[in-house]
Structures are given as C-alpha cells and as structure tokens.
Amino acid sequence: MVDSLLMIKAEEIHKRIEEGKPVEYENVIIYGDLDLHNLDLPLNRNKRKIVESIIKIEYSVIKGNVFFDHSAFQGLVDFDGTVFSQAANFSDSFFQGDAGFSQAQFHGEANFSRAHFTTEANFSRARFNDADFGRAKFHRSFHLSNARVYTLRLSDAIFEEDASIHLKDLNYNRIVVRWNTIREHLPYNGSVYLTLIKNLRNLEQFEDEDDCYYQYRKEKHARTTKAFPRIIDRLAWLSCGYGVRPSHTVILSLSLIILFTAIFWGAHALQPSASASPGSSISINDAFYFSSMWFLGRAPQNISIIEGFEFLTVFETLAGWLLMALFLVTMSKVMLR
C-alpha cells in the first residue's frame, strides 16, 4: 500500500505554506523534513511564525522530521491517520483552529510541550511512544480516547474552566501529572479513575492517589440510586473519608463525645460517686470528662451514672472502640507506605 502512494517532496509543501495556499493531501508519502524554521513567514508579537495556510495531510506517511514548533496556525491543522516516521515537534505552537491528530501514529518523539490549543485537540485512537504535553494549555476538549501511549507527560499543563480531558480506554504505561491539574476537568468514568489511581500509586504520588480515590468514591456515590449502597457509602465517607481521610474519624469521634456529653448533662444522668468529696456537684466539664473516658473504654473516677442510663455508656464505649480501630487502620494506610 505504501509503495503505491503518490510521493510528494517536502519542498512543495513549504512553498504552498509560504504563499499562504491550502496544504491538502490525502494518501501520499512526503519525503524530507517538514521544517518551518527557514521559511519566509511573518512573526506575531510572541515571535511565532504565522501560518495562514490550512494544513490538512490525512492518512499519509511523512518520511522525515516535522518541525512545526514556535508557530501560530490560524486555520485547521489536520493530520488524521498520518504516520510520523520520525520526530514531530509542535512545541510552543498556537492552534487557533481545531487540531486533528485522530488515528495518527508517532514513531518518534511527539513534542507538544507549551502548545496552546484554543479549540478541540483530538488525539483519539492515536499511537505514541512518548508524548510530551508539559505546560500545554487547553481551552476546550483534549481527546485521548482509545489512544495508546507509553508515557504521557502532562506536567504543569493548564486546563481552562470549560476544558475537559477524555481518557476513556486510553492504553498507557504511565501518565506524569498532578491530580490537581485534571481533577476538575475529568468526566466521570469508573475504569478511568481506577486506572489513574494505580498510575499515581506507581509514581509514588500517594497524596494524589488518595485524592483521586476520594473523588472517585464521591462521584460514584452521586450516581448510585439504590438506597442500601448509598447508606453504606455515606457511612464510609462520614467515618473515615472512604479510608483515606483519618481526619473524618477524629471529627466524628469528637462529635460523638460532645453528643453524649450533652445527653448526660441534659438528662441529669450523672452523680458524684461515693468517693467524691461531700457537697460536690456535676459540671459540664465533668460531663465531658465522663463521656471522654467512657469513649476510651475506661471508667472515670469520682463520677458515676444514675441507674437506668447505663446503656448509654455501653453504646459510647462500643462506638469508641470501633472508631479507634478505624482510625488506626486509616492512618496506617495513609502513613505507612
């Protein structure tokens, strides 16, 4: 198939770009490097070469390097289905129109670092070895669905408020990214979240792993319609933040201690014990002390509970033991890795 394709020299494309004419090819082989560096093109205020031509090279093979870096593309850039045999450098380029690389194959380095995509950036079903989108900026959707890449770099990438990143069925070895970069721009998909969690763990970004898992559980809970799973999910969130937020356990524990303090105090369920000094009374601080001690499973000194309220201490002690065990499990998961 490749041998039967029409052969085009890179110089022919260079000439059309310099003249501002459309570059539209399909099913061709391009020989030589596509290099904008030496072309006589005007510069914008950011010192990028202004490319007025539509660039549409589909289902073709480029037998050379592509140096389209530091360029400002005012029209469509479409390389759908095209094979980049060597390096493809689009770093620090500005795409004013759609950037189409669907089903493209990058056999060499794919460098889109610091690129600026003002509309759609479509790399769905593309094939990369390594792809660098570090410090790239996205205003709309960044499509990587069904793509395949060994290492995807998104370090310090910027996603505008309306931007989104689509990773459904993306096959990758690792994605270098901080969770905060994409957390507000990732449409919910259970398998995408779970794969990202594993990726962050492999990169030893444990804080990001926990945050990603926490977000996944929240998103999953919001979409659960059955009553019993929703109740279990809510309890898991309240008691330990889905196993990654020990602070939830601490807050719940303090809340229970205060709740039982209010019950003991409001119901006048406490009295000085026989060993207390004569004439002593029970204060709110005494009630808090009593509640705290029973939460820890220890009988307080100098204060006893009035007959008929003993079951409250049993409930509080059981809750305390459960929450303390939960706290230790959650802390060990978060800290001991």
C-alpha positions as CSV (number, residue, x, y, z in Angstrom):
1,M,0.0,0.0,0.0
2,V,2.7,2.5,0.9
3,D,4.6,1.8,-2.3
4,S,1.6,2.6,-4.4
5,L,1.0,6.1,-2.7
6,L,1.8,9.3,-4.5
7,M,5.1,10.8,-3.5
8,I,5.4,14.5,-2.5
9,K,8.5,16.4,-1.7
10,A,8.6,18.5,1.4
11,E,9.7,21.5,-0.6
12,E,6.4,21.5,-2.4
13,I,4.6,21.9,0.9
14,H,7.0,24.6,2.1
15,K,6.3,26.6,-1.0
16,R,2.5,26.4,-0.5
17,I,2.8,27.5,3.1
18,E,5.0,30.5,2.2
19,E,2.4,31.5,-0.4
20,G,-0.5,31.1,2.1
21,K,-2.1,28.4,-0.1
22,P,-4.0,25.5,1.4
23,V,-2.0,22.3,2.1
24,E,-4.4,19.5,1.4
25,Y,-3.1,16.0,0.8
26,E,-4.5,12.5,1.4
27,N,-2.9,9.1,0.9
28,V,0.5,10.4,0.0
29,I,4.2,9.9,1.0
30,I,6.0,13.1,1.9
31,Y,9.8,12.9,1.6
32,G,12.1,15.2,3.5
33,D,11.7,17.2,6.7
34,L,8.7,19.5,7.1
35,D,10.5,22.4,8.6
36,L,9.1,25.9,9.1
37,H,12.3,27.4,10.6
38,N,13.7,28.6,7.3
39,L,10.5,29.7,5.7
40,D,9.9,33.4,5.0
41,L,6.9,33.8,7.2
42,P,5.8,36.9,9.3
43,L,6.1,36.8,13.1
44,N,3.5,37.6,15.7
45,R,4.2,39.6,18.9
46,N,5.2,36.3,20.6
47,K,7.8,35.7,17.9
48,R,5.8,32.7,16.5
49,K,5.8,32.2,12.7
50,I,2.3,32.9,11.4
51,V,0.9,30.1,9.2
52,E,-2.2,31.2,7.3
53,S,-2.5,28.0,5.3
54,I,-4.9,25.2,6.2
55,I,-2.7,22.2,6.9
56,K,-4.6,19.0,6.0
57,I,-2.5,15.9,5.5
58,E,-4.6,12.9,6.1
59,Y,-3.8,9.1,6.0
60,S,-0.3,9.8,4.7
61,V,3.3,8.9,5.6
62,I,5.8,11.6,6.5
63,K,9.3,10.2,5.8
64,G,11.2,12.9,7.7
65,N,11.1,15.1,10.8
66,V,8.3,17.6,11.4
67,F,9.5,20.9,12.9
68,F,6.3,22.9,13.3
69,D,7.4,24.4,16.7
70,H,7.1,28.1,17.6
71,S,4.3,28.5,15.0
72,A,0.9,30.2,15.0
73,F,-1.6,28.2,13.0
74,Q,-4.5,30.4,12.1
75,G,-6.6,27.7,10.4
76,L,-7.3,24.0,10.7
77,V,-4.4,21.6,11.4
78,D,-5.4,18.1,10.4
79,F,-3.1,15.1,10.5
80,D,-5.8,12.4,11.0
81,G,-4.5,8.9,10.2
82,T,-1.0,10.2,9.3
83,V,2.2,8.3,10.2
84,F,5.1,10.5,11.6
85,S,8.1,8.3,10.8
86,Q,10.5,10.5,12.8
87,A,10.3,13.3,15.3
88,A,7.1,15.5,15.4
89,N,7.8,18.8,17.1
90,F,4.9,21.2,17.8
91,S,6.3,22.7,20.9
92,D,5.2,26.3,21.8
93,S,2.8,26.4,18.9
94,F,-0.5,28.1,18.9
95,F,-3.5,26.3,17.3
96,Q,-6.3,28.9,16.6
97,G,-8.4,26.3,14.8
98,D,-9.0,22.6,15.5
99,A,-6.0,20.3,15.9
100,G,-6.8,16.9,14.5
101,F,-4.5,14.0,15.1
102,S,-7.0,11.2,15.3
103,Q,-5.5,7.8,14.4
104,A,-2.1,9.4,13.8
105,Q,1.0,7.4,14.6
106,F,4.1,8.9,16.1
107,H,7.1,6.6,15.7
108,G,9.5,9.2,17.1
109,E,9.2,11.9,19.7
110,A,5.9,13.7,19.9
111,N,6.6,17.1,21.4
112,F,3.6,19.3,22.2
113,S,5.1,21.0,25.2
114,R,3.9,24.6,25.8
115,A,1.5,24.2,22.9
116,H,-1.7,26.3,23.1
117,F,-5.0,24.7,21.9
118,T,-7.8,27.3,21.6
119,T,-10.4,24.8,20.3
120,E,-10.6,21.0,20.1
121,A,-7.4,18.9,20.4
122,N,-8.3,15.5,19.0
123,F,-5.8,12.7,19.6
124,S,-8.3,9.9,19.9
125,R,-7.0,6.5,18.7
126,A,-3.6,8.0,18.1
127,R,-0.4,5.9,18.7
128,F,2.6,7.3,20.6
129,N,5.8,6.1,22.1
130,D,6.3,9.1,24.4
131,A,4.1,12.2,24.2
132,D,5.0,15.4,25.9
133,F,2.2,17.9,26.6
134,G,4.0,19.5,29.5
135,R,2.9,23.1,30.2
136,A,0.4,22.9,27.3
137,K,-2.8,24.9,27.5
138,F,-6.2,23.6,26.6
139,H,-9.3,25.8,26.2
140,R,-11.7,23.1,25.1
141,S,-11.6,19.3,24.9
142,F,-8.5,17.2,24.9
143,H,-9.4,13.8,23.4
144,L,-7.2,10.8,24.1
145,S,-10.0,8.1,24.0
146,N,-8.8,4.8,22.6
147,A,-5.3,6.1,22.1
148,R,-2.1,4.2,23.0
149,V,1.0,5.8,24.6
150,Y,3.9,4.5,26.7
151,T,4.5,7.7,28.7
152,L,2.2,10.7,28.6
153,R,3.6,13.9,30.2
154,L,1.1,16.5,31.4
155,S,3.4,18.2,33.9
156,D,2.1,21.7,34.6
157,A,-0.5,21.5,31.8
158,I,-3.2,24.2,32.1
159,F,-6.9,23.4,31.6
160,E,-9.2,26.4,31.3
161,E,-12.6,26.4,33.1
162,D,-14.5,24.8,30.2
163,A,-11.8,22.4,29.2
164,S,-12.0,18.6,29.6
165,I,-9.7,15.7,29.2
166,H,-11.1,12.4,27.8
167,L,-9.2,9.3,28.8
168,K,-11.7,6.5,28.2
169,D,-10.0,3.3,27.0
170,L,-6.6,5.1,26.9
171,N,-3.9,2.4,26.9
172,Y,-0.8,3.7,28.7
173,N,2.1,2.7,30.9
174,R,2.2,5.9,32.9
175,I,0.8,9.5,32.9
176,V,3.1,12.1,34.5
177,V,0.5,14.5,36.0
178,R,-0.5,16.0,39.3
179,W,-4.1,15.2,40.3
180,N,-5.0,18.9,40.9
181,T,-4.2,19.6,37.2
182,I,-7.0,17.4,35.9
183,R,-9.4,16.8,38.8
184,E,-12.0,19.4,37.7
185,H,-11.7,18.5,34.0
186,L,-12.0,14.7,34.0
187,P,-15.5,13.4,33.1
188,Y,-16.6,10.5,35.4
189,N,-15.7,7.0,34.2
190,G,-15.1,4.3,36.8
191,S,-12.4,2.5,34.8
192,V,-10.6,5.7,34.0
193,Y,-10.5,6.7,37.7
194,L,-9.3,3.3,38.9
195,T,-6.5,3.2,36.3
196,L,-5.4,6.7,37.3
197,I,-5.3,5.6,40.9
198,K,-3.0,2.8,40.1
199,N,-0.9,5.1,37.9
200,L,-0.5,7.6,40.8
201,R,0.5,4.8,43.2
202,N,3.2,3.6,40.8
203,L,4.6,7.1,40.6
204,E,4.6,7.2,44.4
205,Q,2.3,10.2,44.4
206,F,0.4,8.9,47.4
207,E,-1.3,12.1,48.3
208,D,-2.6,12.4,44.7
209,E,-3.6,8.8,44.8
210,D,-5.8,9.3,47.9
211,D,-7.3,12.5,46.5
212,C,-8.2,10.7,43.2
213,Y,-9.7,7.8,45.1
214,Y,-11.7,10.1,47.3
215,Q,-13.1,12.0,44.3
216,Y,-13.9,8.6,42.6
217,R,-15.9,7.5,45.6
218,K,-17.8,10.8,45.8
219,E,-18.6,10.7,42.0
220,K,-19.7,7.1,42.3
221,H,-21.9,7.8,45.3
222,A,-23.6,10.7,43.5
223,R,-24.6,8.2,40.7
224,T,-25.8,5.4,43.0
225,T,-29.6,5.1,43.1
226,K,-30.1,2.1,45.4
227,A,-30.8,3.0,49.0
228,F,-28.7,0.5,50.8
229,P,-25.4,1.1,48.9
230,R,-26.0,4.8,49.3
231,I,-26.3,4.4,53.1
232,I,-23.1,2.3,53.3
233,D,-21.3,4.8,51.1
234,R,-22.4,7.7,53.3
235,L,-21.2,5.9,56.4
236,A,-17.9,5.2,54.8
237,W,-17.5,8.9,53.9
238,L,-18.6,10.0,57.4
239,S,-16.5,7.6,59.4
240,C,-13.1,7.6,57.6
241,G,-13.4,9.5,54.3
242,Y,-13.6,6.3,52.3
243,G,-10.4,5.1,54.1
244,V,-8.2,8.0,53.1
245,R,-9.3,10.8,55.4
246,P,-8.4,10.0,59.1
247,S,-9.5,13.5,60.0
248,H,-13.1,12.4,59.4
249,T,-12.7,9.7,62.1
250,V,-11.3,12.3,64.5
251,I,-14.1,14.7,63.8
252,L,-16.8,12.0,64.2
253,S,-15.2,10.9,67.4
254,L,-15.2,14.4,68.9
255,S,-18.8,14.8,67.7
256,L,-19.9,11.6,69.5
257,I,-18.1,12.6,72.7
258,I,-19.9,16.0,72.6
259,L,-23.2,14.4,71.8
260,F,-23.0,12.0,74.8
261,T,-21.8,14.9,76.9
262,A,-25.0,16.8,76.0
263,I,-27.1,13.8,76.8
264,F,-25.5,13.1,80.1
265,W,-25.7,16.7,81.1
266,G,-29.2,17.5,79.8
267,A,-30.7,14.3,81.3
268,H,-29.0,14.8,84.7
269,A,-27.7,11.3,84.3
270,L,-24.5,11.8,86.3
271,Q,-23.9,12.0,90.0
272,P,-20.8,12.2,92.2
273,S,-19.5,8.8,93.3
274,A,-19.3,7.8,96.9
275,S,-15.6,8.6,96.9
276,A,-16.2,12.2,95.9
277,S,-15.9,15.0,98.4
278,P,-19.1,15.9,100.1
279,G,-21.3,18.6,98.6
280,S,-19.7,18.3,95.2
281,S,-21.8,18.7,92.0
282,I,-21.6,17.7,88.4
283,S,-20.5,20.5,85.9
284,I,-20.5,20.5,82.1
285,N,-16.7,19.8,82.3
286,D,-17.3,16.8,84.4
287,A,-19.9,15.5,81.9
288,F,-17.3,16.0,79.1
289,Y,-14.7,14.2,81.1
290,F,-17.1,11.3,81.9
291,S,-18.0,11.0,78.2
292,S,-14.4,11.1,77.0
293,M,-13.3,8.4,79.5
294,W,-16.2,6.0,78.5
295,F,-15.4,6.6,74.8
296,L,-11.9,5.3,75.5
297,G,-13.4,2.4,77.4
298,R,-12.3,3.5,80.9
299,A,-14.5,4.1,84.0
300,P,-14.0,7.7,85.2
301,Q,-13.1,8.5,88.8
302,N,-15.4,10.3,91.2
303,I,-18.4,10.3,88.8
304,S,-21.0,7.6,88.3
305,I,-24.0,7.3,86.1
306,I,-27.6,7.1,87.6
307,E,-29.3,3.8,87.4
308,G,-31.3,3.4,84.1
309,F,-28.8,5.2,81.9
310,E,-26.0,2.6,82.0
311,F,-26.8,1.5,78.4
312,L,-25.6,4.9,77.1
313,T,-22.1,4.1,78.4
314,V,-22.2,0.7,76.6
315,F,-23.1,2.4,73.3
316,E,-20.5,5.0,73.6
317,T,-17.7,2.6,74.5
318,L,-18.6,0.3,71.5
319,A,-18.6,3.3,69.2
320,G,-15.3,4.4,70.7
321,W,-13.6,1.1,70.1
322,L,-14.9,0.9,66.5
323,L,-13.7,4.4,65.7
324,M,-10.3,4.0,67.3
325,A,-9.8,0.8,65.3
326,L,-10.9,2.5,62.2
327,F,-8.6,5.4,62.9
328,L,-5.6,3.2,63.3
329,V,-6.4,1.3,60.0
330,T,-6.9,4.5,58.1
331,M,-3.7,6.1,59.5
332,S,-1.7,3.1,58.7
333,K,-3.0,3.1,55.1
334,V,-2.2,6.8,54.7
335,M,1.1,7.0,56.5
336,L,2.8,3.6,56.3
337,R,3.5,3.2,52.6
